[in-house]
């Protein structure tokens, strides 16, 4: 389950309204530790939560 191979194909999340430094701080240290294929549902849940956060933040900025 732990990723011993470097998964260069994985990317850091990106949302225009969320500073990239924040996302990097939250994701970078965990990137590549566990292969995505083993926790696909969790990855999808995190992506949905990130999108929801983006929507809320963007509405607050409007």
C-alpha atoms as one frame of an Amber mdcrd trajectory, in Angstrom:
protein
   0.000   0.000   0.000   2.865   2.407   0.706   4.269   3.801  -2.491   7.901
   2.849  -2.870   7.919   3.999  -6.465   7.830   7.692  -7.214   4.390   8.376
  -8.652   5.388  11.298 -10.846   1.982  11.193 -12.477   0.244  12.438  -9.357
  -0.434  16.127  -9.276  -1.044  18.697  -6.610  -4.622  20.012  -6.501  -5.161
  23.404  -8.058  -7.922  25.952  -7.662  -7.599  29.533  -8.893  -8.892  31.125
  -5.695  -6.893  28.957  -3.252  -3.230  29.990  -2.939  -0.942  27.311  -4.355
   1.315  27.604  -1.287  -1.581  26.491   0.931  -2.332  23.471  -1.232   1.342
  22.515  -1.472   1.720  22.741   2.322  -1.303  20.480   2.805  -0.522  17.922
   0.085   3.173  17.854  -0.725   4.427  15.943   2.318   1.837  13.210   1.657
   2.295  12.976  -2.102   3.432   9.520  -3.161   3.147   7.873   0.266   0.182
   5.705  -0.657  -0.661   4.634  -4.176  -3.928   6.080  -5.367  -5.220   2.724
  -6.593  -5.438   1.549  -2.971  -7.530   4.467  -1.721  -9.438   5.653  -4.786
 -12.665   6.366  -2.864 -10.820   8.518  -0.351  -9.094  10.471  -3.127 -12.460
  11.131  -4.753 -13.944  12.265  -1.428 -11.056  14.678  -0.867 -11.440  16.050
  -4.402 -15.169  16.638  -3.816 -14.407  18.380  -0.511 -11.778  20.568  -2.188
 -14.261  21.555  -4.890 -16.889  22.379  -2.249 -14.358  24.494  -0.345 -13.449
  26.281  -3.564 -17.114  27.065  -4.255 -17.709  28.426  -0.754 -14.572  30.566
  -0.836 -15.368  31.889  -4.304 -18.918  32.821  -3.214 -17.503  34.694  -0.216
 -15.205  36.670  -2.538 -18.121  37.719  -4.789
